[in-house]
């Protein structure tokens, strides 16, 4: 077997290979003989089919299989001998056979992994959020929980903002009904913005079973282009009015949120614990984003386009599956290649940088680190010990945890090298744009 490598660019290579045709022919004959022992053909007893007949029926298929195996084996041997780290999949091309040729020749075009030289990260700045979850945030969360448990009770008075009303309405433009201009038994809360503010203002002040006729001009930028800027006449009948009632923050309220004995102080502690966990998660996410960007800022890498394309298609496929899980017909929805290309480049870039970082600084996950994360995750379940056993029952289940630990180790290394500045902020600021 003969081979030579051509340099087609920074990362692209072409491997020229040649192997004796006699060797391929011998392997084809051996496989056909083996096939003849077991193959069943009409008119012949098993094991008695002439080799010539076997070759007529299966020769082309077997030769294709032999060539495929030979390509893969010879390519693997050649790149190992040349000490080449292949990125992505090679493109094989067989050269046409010449009359009297004794060699089967082909080329394999591929990319290799780039050399990654880590840059100096000491000049990069990372802003570390510092957040204190106080009683005011607990009180604010309690109020949000109250609003989630709001109830409505019928009243006999004029409708006003925050009331829940039930309407029948019919709208016309120049005497003609229009799409979306009619409704029956429509329930909404005045002030929530489901309808145009001018429409809701006309409803406010009405009483149950009252009918009102009024005109309304749709805004020029209204989302319904067929009625934008036009004036409609509406007839509205208000059928029902209910006012909101917030629950008291008492023992019964606490029981509704899982505190069996109704202890309000325990509910507040639970809320604070959850807010602290949420704050920790968001802080870690912000720091991680900055750490990864810092690595990208200081390290320039030639990206193998084959890896970028593979990652692009992986992201596209994941998006399709996500859409399908939400009940959408993903195949009918466009998933433009360009939409995922930049994200794919970033992911491949970071993957190459992090791999080099791990190799140089030994940042691989330690067993005790993995155990700590598993136990932390298990605390959110009723039987933590069983969850821990579940994770450790098969090695594959630990892969995701190990990836998290690996990211944490990389971020920790970056934090030790870069300039870290603490930035005090309140809880709401931390949640913004998270």
C-alpha positions in Angstrom: 0.0 0.0 0.0 1.4 3.4 -1.0 0.3 6.8 0.3 1.2 10.5 0.2 -0.3 13.6 1.7 -0.9 16.9 0.0 -1.3 20.2 1.9 -4.3 22.0 0.4 -4.5 24.8 3.0 -4.1 25.5 6.7 -6.3 22.6 7.7 -7.2 20.8 4.5 -5.3 17.7 3.4 -5.6 15.2 0.6 -4.3 11.7 1.1 -3.4 9.8 -2.1 -3.6 6.0 -1.7 -2.9 3.0 -3.9 -3.4 -0.7 -3.2 -2.9 -3.8 -5.4 -6.0 -4.9 -7.3 -5.0 -8.5 -6.8 -5.4 -8.1 -3.0 -8.9 -6.8 -3.5 -9.8 -9.5 -6.0 -8.5 -12.2 -3.5 -10.7 -10.8 -0.8 -13.8 -10.7 -3.1 -13.2 -14.3 -4.1 -12.8 -15.4 -0.4 -16.1 -13.7 0.6 -17.9 -15.2 -2.4 -16.7 -18.7 -1.4 -17.8 -18.1 2.1 -21.2 -16.9 0.8 -21.5 -20.0 -1.4 -21.6 -22.3 1.7 -24.8 -20.8 3.1 -26.6 -18.9 0.3 -30.0 -20.3 -0.9 -30.9 -19.9 -4.6 -33.8 -21.4 -6.4 -32.9 -24.5 -8.3 -29.8 -25.3 -6.2 -29.3 -27.2 -3.0 -27.7 -25.2 -0.1 -23.9 -25.2 -0.4 -24.1 -26.5 -4.0 -24.4 -23.2 -5.9 -21.6 -22.8 -8.4 -19.2 -20.0 -7.6 -19.8 -18.5 -11.0 -23.5 -18.2 -10.3 -22.8 -16.7 -6.9 -20.5 -14.1 -8.5 -23.3 -13.2 -11.0 -25.8 -12.6 -8.3 -23.6 -11.0 -5.5 -20.3 -10.1 -7.1 -21.0 -6.4 -7.5 -22.3 -6.0 -4.0 -19.5 -8.0 -2.4 -16.9 -6.0 -4.4 -18.5 -2.7 -3.1 -18.3 -4.0 0.4 -14.6 -5.0 0.1 -13.7 -1.7 -1.4 -15.5 0.2 1.4 -13.7 -1.9 4.0 -10.4 -1.5 2.3 -10.8 2.3 2.0 -11.6 2.7 5.7 -8.8 0.4 6.9 -6.1 1.8 4.6 -7.2 5.4 5.4 -7.0 4.7 9.2 -3.6 3.1 8.9 -2.3 6.0 6.7 -3.5 8.8 9.0 -2.0 6.9 12.0 1.3 6.5 10.3 1.3 10.2 9.3 0.2 11.2 12.8 -2.8 13.2 11.5 -5.8 14.2 13.7 -8.7 14.0 11.3 -11.6 16.5 12.0 -15.0 15.4 10.7 -15.4 12.9 7.9 -13.2 12.4 4.9 -14.5 12.6 1.3 -13.3 9.6 -0.7 -12.9 9.6 -4.5 -11.8 6.6 -6.5 -9.7 7.3 -9.6 -10.8 5.6 -12.8 -9.1 2.3 -13.5 -6.8 2.4 -16.6 -6.5 -0.6 -18.9 -3.9 -3.0 -17.6 -3.7 -1.2 -14.2 -2.6 -3.3 -11.3 -3.5 -0.7 -8.7 -6.6 0.6 -7.2 -6.1 4.3 -6.5 -8.2 6.8 -4.5 -8.0 10.1 -2.7 -9.4 11.1 0.7 -9.9 14.9 1.3 -10.3 15.9 4.9 -9.5 18.5 7.5 -7.2 18.2 10.5 -7.6 19.6 14.0 -5.8 23.0 14.4 -3.0 23.8 16.7 -4.5 25.8 19.6 -2.3 28.3 21.4 -4.1 29.7 24.5 -3.9 33.4 24.8 -3.1 35.4 27.9 -6.3 35.9 29.9 -4.8 37.9 32.7 -6.0 41.2 31.2 -9.7 40.1 30.8 -12.3 41.5 33.2 -15.1 39.5 34.6 -18.0 41.1 36.6 -19.2 38.9 39.4 -22.7 39.6 40.6 -23.1 39.9 44.4 -26.8 39.6 45.4 -28.4 39.5 48.8 -31.9 38.0 49.0 -33.6 39.9 51.8 -37.0 40.0 53.5 -38.3 42.5 50.9 -37.8 40.0 48.1 -39.5 37.3 50.1 -42.5 39.6 50.7 -42.6 40.5 47.0 -42.6 36.8 46.1 -45.4 36.1 48.6 -47.4 38.8 46.9 -46.8 37.2 43.5 -48.0 33.9 44.9 -51.1 35.6 46.3 -52.0 37.0 42.8 -51.6 33.5 41.4 -54.3 32.3 43.8 -56.7 35.2 43.0 -60.4 34.4 42.9 -63.3 36.4 41.4 -66.8 37.0 43.0 -69.9 38.3 41.3 -70.8 41.9 42.2 -73.8 44.2 41.3 -72.2 47.5 40.4 -70.5 49.2 37.5 -67.5 47.5 36.0 -64.0 49.0 36.8 -60.4 48.2 36.2 -59.2 44.8 37.5 -62.7 43.4 37.3 -63.3 40.2 35.4 -66.1 40.8 32.8 -67.9 38.6 30.4 -69.0 40.2 27.1 -70.9 39.6 23.9 -69.8 42.0 21.1 -70.2 42.6 17.4 -68.3 45.0 15.3 -68.9 46.4 11.8 -67.0 48.6 9.4 -69.2 50.5 6.9 -72.0 48.2 7.9 -70.0 45.0 7.2 -68.8 42.5 9.8 -65.0 41.9 9.8 -62.7 39.0 10.9 -62.2 39.1 14.7 -64.9 41.7 15.2 -67.4 39.3 16.9 -67.3 37.5 20.2 -69.6 35.5 22.6 -69.1 34.9 26.3 -65.6 36.5 26.1 -64.1 36.6 29.6 -61.3 39.1 30.4 -59.8 41.2 33.1 -60.1 45.0 32.5 -56.6 46.4 32.4 -54.8 43.3 31.2 -54.6 44.6 27.7 -56.3 41.7 25.9 -58.4 44.3 24.0 -57.6 47.8 22.8 -57.5 50.3 25.7 -60.2 52.5 24.0 -62.4 49.4 23.9 -61.9 48.6 27.6 -62.6 52.2 28.6 -66.0 52.0 27.0 -66.7 48.8 29.0 -65.7 50.4 32.3 -68.7 51.9 33.9 -71.2 49.5 32.3 -73.5 47.3 34.4 -74.5 43.6 34.0 -77.0 43.1 31.2 -76.4 46.6 29.8 -75.8 47.1 26.1 -73.7 49.9 24.6 -73.0 51.1 21.1 -69.8 53.1 20.4 -67.3 53.8 17.6 -63.6 53.0 17.8 -60.7 53.8 15.4 -58.1 51.1 15.1 -54.4 52.4 15.3 -52.5 52.8 12.1 -50.0 50.2 13.3 -52.6 47.7 14.4 -51.5 44.0 13.8 -54.7 43.3 11.8 -53.7 45.2 8.6 -57.2 44.8 7.1 -58.7 47.1 9.8 -55.7 49.2 10.7 -56.6 52.9 10.6 -60.3 52.2 10.1 -63.3 53.2 12.3 -65.6 50.4 13.5 -68.9 50.5 15.2 -69.3 48.1 18.1 -72.3 46.8 20.0 -71.3 45.4 23.4 -73.5 43.6 26.0 -71.9 43.1 29.4 -73.2 39.9 30.8 -71.3 39.4 34.1 -69.0 41.4 36.5 -66.8 39.8 39.1 -64.3 41.6 41.4 -60.9 40.1 42.4 -60.2 38.8 45.8 -56.7 38.0 47.0 -56.3 35.2 49.6 -55.1 36.0 53.1 -51.5 35.1 53.9 -52.4 32.6 56.6 -52.0 29.0 57.6 -54.4 27.8 54.8 -52.4 29.8 52.3 -49.2 28.1 53.5 -50.8 24.7 53.2 -51.7 25.4 49.5 -48.0 25.7 48.8 -46.9 22.4 50.4 -46.4 23.4 54.1 -48.5 20.7 55.7 -48.7 22.3 59.2 -49.5 25.8 57.8 -46.4 27.4 59.4 -46.0 30.7 57.6 -42.4 31.1 58.8 -41.5 27.8 57.2 -43.1 28.9 53.9 -41.0 32.1 54.0 -37.8 30.1 54.6 -38.7 27.8 51.7 -39.3 30.9 49.5 -36.0 32.4 50.5 -34.1 29.1 49.9 -35.6 28.9 46.4 -34.7 32.5 45.7 -31.2 31.8 46.8 -30.9 28.8 44.5 -32.3 30.8 41.6 -29.9 33.6 42.3 -27.0 31.2 42.5 -28.0 29.6 39.2 -28.3 33.0 37.4 -25.0 34.3 38.9 -23.2 31.2 37.7 -24.7 31.5 34.3 -23.6 35.2 34.0 -20.1 34.3 35.2 -19.8 31.3 32.8 -20.8 33.4 29.8 -18.2 36.0 30.6 -15.5 33.3 31.2 -16.2 31.7 27.9 -16.2 35.0 26.1 -12.8 35.8 27.7 -11.4 32.6 26.3 -12.7 33.5 22.9 -11.3 37.0 23.1 -7.7 36.0 23.7 -7.4 32.8 21.6 -7.6 32.7 17.8 -8.4 29.3 16.3 -8.6 28.1 12.7 -11.9 26.3 12.6 -12.3 23.1 10.7 -15.4 23.8 8.5 -16.4 20.2 8.6 -16.9 20.4 12.4 -18.8 23.7 12.0 -21.1 22.1 9.5 -21.7 19.0 11.7 -22.5 21.3 14.6 -24.8 23.4 12.5 -26.8 20.4 11.4 -26.9 19.1 15.0 -28.4 22.4 16.2 -30.9 22.4 13.4 -32.0 18.8 14.2 -32.3 19.6 17.9 -34.5 22.6 17.1 -36.7 20.4 14.9 -37.1 17.9 17.7 -37.9 20.7 20.2 -40.6 22.1 17.9 -42.0 18.6 17.5 -42.1 18.1 21.2 -44.3 21.2 21.4 -46.8 19.8 18.9 -45.5 21.7 15.9 -45.0 20.2 12.5 -41.3 20.9 12.4 -40.8 19.7 8.8 -43.1 22.4 7.6 -41.3 25.1 9.5 -38.1 26.7 8.0 -34.9 26.2 10.0 -32.4 28.3 8.0 -28.8 27.1 7.9 -27.5 30.6 8.5 -29.6 30.9 11.7 -27.4 28.3 13.4 -24.1 28.9 11.7 -22.7 31.6 14.0 -23.8 29.6 17.1 -22.1 26.5 15.7 -18.9 28.4 15.1 -18.8 29.6 18.7 -19.5 26.2 20.1 -16.8 24.5 17.9 -14.4 27.3 18.8 -15.0 26.9 22.5 -14.8 23.1 22.3 -11.3 23.3 20.8 -10.1 25.9 23.3 -11.5 24.0 26.3 -10.0 20.7 25.1 -6.6 22.3 25.0 -7.2 23.9 28.4 -8.1 20.5 29.9 -5.0 18.9 28.3 -2.6 21.5 29.6 -4.0 22.2 33.1 -5.6 18.9 34.0 -9.2 20.2 34.6 -11.0 16.9 34.2 -13.8 16.2 36.7 -12.8 14.5 39.9 -15.0 11.7 41.4 -15.7 13.8 44.5 -16.8 16.8 42.4 -19.2 14.6 40.5 -20.6 13.1 43.7 -21.2 16.5 45.2 -23.2 17.7 42.2 -25.3 14.5 42.1 -26.1 14.8 45.7 -27.0 18.4 45.3 -29.4 17.5 42.5 -30.9 14.7 44.5 -31.9 17.0 47.4 -34.8 18.3 45.3 -36.5 14.9 45.4 -38.4 13.0 48.1 -36.0 10.2 48.3 -32.5 11.6 47.6 -30.6 8.3 48.2 -32.6 6.6 45.5 -31.8 9.4 43.0 -28.1 9.1 43.8 -28.2 5.3 43.2 -30.1 5.9 39.9 -27.3 8.2 38.6 -24.6 5.8 39.5 -26.5 2.7 38.2 -25.1 3.3 34.7 -22.1 5.3 33.6 -24.0 7.1 30.8 -26.2 8.9 33.3 -23.2 10.6 34.8 -22.1 12.1 31.5 -24.2 15.2 31.9 -23.0 15.7 35.5 -19.4 15.3 34.4 -20.0 17.9 31.7 -21.3 20.4 34.3 -18.3 19.8 36.6 -15.9 20.2 33.6 -17.5 23.6 32.8 -17.2 24.6 36.5 -13.5 23.7 36.5 -12.9 25.7 33.3 -14.8 28.7 34.8 -12.9 28.5 38.1 -9.5 28.4 36.2 -10.5 31.5 34.2 -11.6 33.3 37.3 -8.2 32.7 38.9 -6.4 34.1 35.9 -8.6 37.1 34.9 -9.4 40.3 36.7 -12.6 39.7 38.7 -14.7 42.7 40.0 -17.6 42.2 42.4 -20.7 44.0 41.2 -23.5 44.4 43.9 -27.0 44.2 42.4 -30.5 43.5 43.6 -32.4 40.3 42.8 -34.5 41.9 40.1 -31.5 43.2 38.3 -30.0 39.8 38.3 -33.1 38.3 36.8 -33.2 40.8 34.0 -32.1 39.5 30.6 -31.2 36.2 32.2 
